[in-house]
Amino acid sequence: LSQVTMATEQTKVRPMIAAKERGPGPGRYQLPSSVGSTAHDVTKKKAPGFSFGTKLPNSIIKKSDGPGPKDNVAPSITRTGRQTAPAFSMGSRPAGFKQSRTPAPGAYSPENVKCDKGKSSPAYTMRPRVAGRKTDETPASNTYNLKSTVGNGAPMYSMTSRSAMGGFAQDTAKAPGPGKYNPTNPDKFQKKSAAYSMSARTYMPSDQTKKPGPGAHNPEKVSANKKSSPAFSMGIRHTEYLTPLIVDVPDV
């Protein structure tokens, strides 16, 4: 049992105190480099840096877009355009020439033409039948409905309905009594007299805080105006883990 207790005390892990951490060393900081031009320290002086120009494209390495010797380019094509002598051509045959419908001389029959010179008798023709006669929607005689004239025009009379007020069947028990009416306020039709009212209760302004009474004071314990011997006390024990008081001092 004693061995188990000793092993437990040896493996006991104590909490880490933040005051024991003395802070990182110089190797913990990663300052920017002062060598080169990339990510240079802004607080250090930087020397001028120079670079070489870029490599120009070469037709041996990179394929050119222009035509080569194997391409058959017409000699009339130059870098400013086509340069040739003027050339002319004949117009083409108009389309639709065979489909012309112009009549020939044999298409006419002049012997069938009758010229009216007073030798022929007049000729008449009958009018053709009008289309849509069967579908004519004209109304017939029996379609009209005339109103009867019997009883119209003579004076007509009617009787009024029975009145519920003032008749023999009126229920007089439903009439209001004298207590049903509200008397009119005399101030509405006569001179109104003066009216007075009482004001609310007021309180004097005072302090609502609690004040000590005569028995709350202890004048016998007052020693400020009496002679007394000097008294001393021991200082408190300070610890190194106590956080010091840091006060911001304003710049003057």
C-alpha positions as a printed NumPy array, in Angstrom:
array([[   0.   ,    0.   ,    0.   ],
       [   2.891,    2.365,    0.782],
       [   4.469,    1.669,   -2.629],
       [   1.222,    2.487,   -4.437],
       [   0.946,    5.745,   -2.475],
       [   4.519,    6.768,   -3.374],
       [   3.97 ,    5.972,   -7.058],
       [   0.824,    8.112,   -7.041],
       [   2.689,   11.066,   -5.487],
       [   5.487,   10.802,   -8.052],
       [   3.089,   10.799,  -11.044],
       [   0.958,   13.654,   -9.718],
       [   0.775,   16.473,  -12.274],
       [   0.75 ,   19.948,  -10.801],
       [  -0.992,   22.814,  -12.6  ],
       [   1.193,   25.104,  -14.697],
       [   1.588,   28.624,  -13.309],
       [   1.582,   31.342,  -15.978],
       [   4.115,   33.427,  -14.022],
       [   6.776,   30.734,  -14.504],
       [   6.692,   31.246,  -18.268],
       [   9.5  ,   33.681,  -18.908],
       [   8.535,   34.377,  -22.531],
       [   9.906,   33.153,  -25.897],
       [  13.579,   33.395,  -26.817],
       [  15.164,   35.259,  -29.714],
       [  14.73 ,   32.25 ,  -31.992],
       [  10.972,   32.307,  -31.635],
       [  10.551,   35.533,  -33.611],
       [  10.379,   35.409,  -37.413],
       [  11.617,   38.759,  -38.662],
       [  11.344,   39.608,  -42.37 ],
       [  14.493,   39.142,  -44.415],
       [  16.638,   42.073,  -45.536],
       [  18.119,   40.141,  -48.489],
       [  16.535,   40.225,  -51.941],
       [  13.598,   42.188,  -53.208],
       [  10.709,   39.884,  -52.265],
       [   9.244,   40.293,  -48.728],
       [  11.975,   42.742,  -47.765],
       [  12.037,   44.333,  -44.316],
       [  10.445,   47.751,  -44.61 ],
       [  12.581,   49.122,  -41.759],
       [  15.835,   48.339,  -43.588],
       [  17.361,   50.109,  -46.56 ],
       [  16.711,   48.285,  -49.831],
       [  19.244,   48.345,  -52.666],
       [  18.025,   48.767,  -56.257],
       [  17.319,   45.52 ,  -58.133],
       [  17.624,   44.879,  -61.854],
       [  16.293,   42.091,  -64.114],
       [  16.917,   40.83 ,  -67.655],
       [  14.454,   41.416,  -70.474],
       [  12.127,   38.664,  -71.67 ],
       [  13.07 ,   36.377,  -74.53 ],
       [  11.566,   37.352,  -77.86 ],
       [   9.589,   34.703,  -79.798],
       [  11.531,   32.851,  -82.52 ],
       [  10.085,   31.278,  -85.641],
       [  12.297,   28.24 ,  -85.128],
       [  10.873,   27.557,  -81.665],
       [   7.39 ,   29.039,  -82.055],
       [   5.243,   28.467,  -85.131],
       [   4.636,   31.674,  -87.111],
       [   1.146,   32.586,  -88.355],
       [   2.345,   33.917,  -91.708],
       [   2.428,   31.866,  -94.965],
       [   5.585,   29.96 ,  -95.754],
       [   7.38 ,   29.222,  -99.04 ],
       [   5.253,   26.129,  -99.651],
       [   2.019,   28.157,  -99.776],
       [   0.973,   29.126, -103.331],
       [   0.233,   32.83 , -102.956],
       [  -0.909,   34.706, -106.059],
       [   1.559,   37.403, -107.186],
       [  -1.262,   39.943, -107.399],
       [  -1.774,   39.802, -103.621],
       [   0.462,   42.222, -101.767],
       [   0.605,   43.33 ,  -98.159],
       [  -1.613,   46.316,  -99.023],
       [  -4.222,   44.294, -100.952],
       [  -4.847,   42.977, -104.45 ],
       [  -3.182,   44.884, -107.319],
       [  -4.265,   43.719, -110.841],
       [  -5.28 ,   45.243, -114.174],
       [  -9.017,   45.929, -114.725],
       [ -10.98 ,   42.876, -116.053],
       [ -14.434,   42.804, -117.697],
       [ -17.021,   40.012, -118.247],
       [ -20.316,   39.515, -120.168],
       [ -23.657,   39.63 , -118.463],
       [ -25.506,   36.391, -117.745],
       [ -28.779,   35.248, -119.394],
       [ -31.848,   36.603, -117.614],
       [ -33.767,   34.001, -115.654],
       [ -37.312,   33.001, -116.678],
       [ -37.001,   33.714, -120.402],
       [ -38.614,   30.418, -121.444],
       [ -41.575,   30.974, -119.118],
       [ -42.756,   34.103, -120.976],
       [ -46.559,   34.039, -121.691],
       [ -46.69 ,   36.601, -124.485],
       [ -49.342,   35.447, -127.118],
       [ -48.241,   34.752, -130.694],
       [ -50.02 ,   36.128, -133.845],
       [ -51.954,   32.851, -134.332],
       [ -53.595,   33.16 , -130.927],
       [ -55.922,   35.926, -132.058],
       [ -59.371,   35.305, -133.788],
       [ -60.508,   38.563, -135.399],
       [ -63.438,   36.849, -137.197],
       [ -65.181,   36.312, -133.876],
       [ -65.251,   40.015, -133.081],
       [ -68.703,   41.622, -133.594],
       [ -68.726,   45.325, -134.172],
       [ -72.1  ,   46.977, -133.391],
       [ -72.845,   49.094, -136.478],
       [ -76.671,   49.039, -136.141],
       [ -77.204,   45.764, -138.042],
       [ -77.664,   43.357, -135.102],
       [ -80.77 ,   43.162, -132.918],
       [ -80.571,   43.749, -129.213],
       [ -79.903,   40.688, -127.024],
       [ -81.196,   40.228, -123.489],
       [ -80.257,   37.884, -120.687],
       [ -82.07 ,   36.755, -117.545],
       [ -80.858,   37.735, -114.123],
       [ -79.166,   34.855, -112.294],
       [ -80.696,   33.398, -109.163],
       [ -79.757,   35.237, -105.999],
       [ -77.731,   33.061, -103.656],
       [ -78.947,   32.642, -100.084],
       [ -82.684,   33.153, -100.656],
       [ -83.602,   30.011,  -98.746],
       [ -81.698,   31.181,  -95.678],
       [ -83.511,   34.508,  -95.465],
       [ -84.429,   35.132,  -91.788],
       [ -87.281,   37.591,  -92.335],
       [ -89.961,   36.885,  -89.629],
       [ -93.426,   35.653,  -90.676],
       [ -96.809,   37.09 ,  -89.643],
       [ -97.373,   34.681,  -86.756],
       [ -94.024,   35.569,  -85.232],
       [ -95.266,   38.823,  -83.718],
       [ -96.897,   38.687,  -80.258],
       [ -99.277,   41.616,  -79.762],
       [-100.474,   42.441,  -76.281],
       [-104.146,   42.218,  -75.372],
       [-106.077,   45.467,  -75.106],
       [-108.642,   44.09 ,  -72.61 ],
       [-108.369,   45.768,  -69.193],
       [-105.715,   48.247,  -70.217],
       [-106.299,   51.975,  -69.894],
       [-109.038,   51.836,  -67.23 ],
       [-108.278,   53.288,  -63.759],
       [-107.185,   50.734,  -61.178],
       [-107.359,   51.035,  -57.376],
       [-105.832,   49.087,  -54.47 ],
       [-106.345,   48.999,  -50.682],
       [-103.633,   50.059,  -48.219],
       [-102.231,   47.657,  -45.668],
       [-103.297,   47.568,  -42.021],
       [-101.483,   50.158,  -39.895],
       [ -99.752,   49.   ,  -36.71 ],
       [ -99.984,   52.448,  -35.068],
       [-103.284,   53.837,  -33.822],
       [-105.334,   50.807,  -34.895],
       [-107.584,   48.546,  -32.892],
       [-104.854,   45.864,  -32.858],
       [-102.176,   48.16 ,  -31.356],
       [-100.56 ,   46.825,  -28.149],
       [-100.645,   49.744,  -25.727],
       [ -98.654,   47.801,  -23.084],
       [ -95.511,   48.357,  -25.123],
       [ -95.719,   52.13 ,  -24.806],
       [ -92.899,   53.703,  -22.681],
       [ -93.718,   54.921,  -19.167],
       [ -92.735,   58.216,  -17.482],
       [ -89.552,   56.69 ,  -16.036],
       [ -88.33 ,   55.8  ,  -19.504],
       [ -87.421,   59.395,  -20.318],
       [ -84.223,   61.108,  -19.121],
       [ -84.711,   64.641,  -17.784],
       [ -82.815,   67.355,  -19.615],
       [ -79.946,   69.002,  -17.776],
       [ -80.967,   72.596,  -16.915],
       [ -77.449,   73.82 ,  -17.748],
       [ -78.238,   73.215,  -21.425],
       [ -81.037,   75.781,  -21.675],
       [ -80.3  ,   78.004,  -18.64 ],
       [ -77.241,   79.932,  -17.44 ],
       [ -74.754,   77.54 ,  -15.967],
       [ -73.62 ,   78.254,  -12.422],
       [ -70.005,   78.134,  -11.272],
       [ -68.572,   74.771,  -10.266],
       [ -65.756,   74.182,   -7.767],
       [ -63.64 ,   71.17 ,   -6.865],
       [ -61.066,   70.293,   -4.168],
       [ -57.406,   69.849,   -5.093],
       [ -55.49 ,   66.702,   -4.345],
       [ -53.45 ,   66.223,   -1.162],
       [ -49.867,   67.522,   -1.456],
       [ -46.766,   66.591,    0.52 ],
       [ -43.858,   68.785,    1.517],
       [ -40.651,   67.938,   -0.362],
       [ -38.22 ,   66.068,    1.862],
       [ -35.299,   63.655,    1.693],
       [ -36.452,   60.04 ,    1.72 ],
       [ -33.074,   58.567,    2.728],
       [ -32.685,   56.833,    6.087],
       [ -30.905,   58.959,    8.68 ],
       [ -29.219,   57.621,   11.833],
       [ -30.782,   58.333,   15.191],
       [ -29.036,   59.543,   18.4  ],
       [ -28.346,   55.985,   19.533],
       [ -26.463,   55.091,   16.385],
       [ -23.442,   57.293,   17.274],
       [ -20.532,   56.126,   19.52 ],
       [ -18.678,   59.254,   20.687],
       [ -16.588,   57.225,   23.169],
       [ -14.792,   55.484,   20.32 ],
       [ -13.576,   58.715,   18.757],
       [  -9.795,   59.155,   19.325],
       [  -8.934,   61.735,   16.66 ],
       [  -8.95 ,   64.598,   19.197],
       [  -7.172,   62.667,   21.979],
       [  -3.544,   61.78 ,   22.63 ],
       [  -2.575,   58.177,   21.824],
       [   0.669,   56.177,   21.69 ],
       [   2.124,   55.252,   18.304],
       [   0.935,   51.959,   16.786],
       [   2.812,   49.786,   14.326],
       [   1.814,   46.852,   12.141],
       [   3.675,   44.212,   10.113],
       [   3.612,   44.31 ,    6.299],
       [   1.843,   41.679,    4.263],
       [   3.717,   38.858,    2.514],
       [   4.193,   39.43 ,   -1.21 ],
       [   4.303,   36.669,   -3.839],
       [   6.244,   36.672,   -7.098],
       [   3.148,   35.437,   -8.947],
       [   1.163,   38.576,   -8.115],
       [   0.346,   40.647,  -11.202],
       [   1.857,   44.146,  -10.849],
       [  -0.356,   47.209,  -11.073],
       [   0.06 ,   48.847,  -14.484],
       [  -1.253,   52.386,  -14.785],
       [  -1.243,   54.26 ,  -18.09 ],
       [   0.677,   57.513,  -17.637],
       [  -0.555,   60.21 ,  -20.048],
       [   2.071,   61.942,  -22.151],
       [   2.66 ,   65.537,  -21.076]])
